[in-house]
Amino acid sequence: MATRGFFGKRPTEIEAGRLPPGQYLTEDFPVLSAGPTPRVDLDKWSFTLKDGVRPVAKWTWDEFQKLPHVKLTRDIHCVTKWSKFNTAWSGVMIDDILAEAGIEAPTGFTLAHSFDGYTTNVPTADLVGGKAMIATAYDGQPITADHGGPARLLVPHLYFWKSAKWINALQFTARDEAGFWELRGYHMYGDPWREQRFTGD
């Protein structure tokens, strides 16, 4: 279960400009999950785009590896108040996934689904325009299971619970539907710079 946070090192003046309010800087990569870590067999892995309940495109692991992969280095911020700078990821941009599927995003709302049943909502505008990817590698290595491997959503400009681990689908929805943590009192959007941790923040 997530908690309000730990304590970390004091940032330098330069680092402080990159650190959202209420956050502390860590060099570790804490592991926090809503439940047990699933072990996903790559032979059974798939990723699906859905418009409502209707699948519009689906990839196996091997098919997904043939999509254009890019590298991103970004700062990430957890709702439990740790931040980690310069995290290095590689994977497939959401823009490229939509292009491969031959569609434009049909709605302004998206619900990310994971193999363990976890869900989280992200506005579609926060996934496109080079803002988000389905990441398959971290720091040059396949993402480990405890950090969401074999693939996780990466939306680095929002609190990290929005970057769903073990992702298997993005579902475009007609309205903004709350996911797992949002139903339990977390903020529907989750902007670290506005400290949108909980409902009402």
Buried (B, 14 or more C-beta within 10 A) or exposed (E): EBEEBEEBEEBEEEBEEBBBEBBBBBEEBBEBBBEEBBEBEEEEBBBBBBBEEEEBBBBBBEEBEEBEBEEBEBBBBBBBBBBBBEBEBBBBBBBBBBEBEEBEBBBEBBBBBBBBEBBBBBBBEBBBEEBBBBBBBBEEEEBEBEBBBBBBBBBBBBBBBBBBBBBBBBBBBEEBBBBBBBEEEBBBBBBBEEBBBBEEE
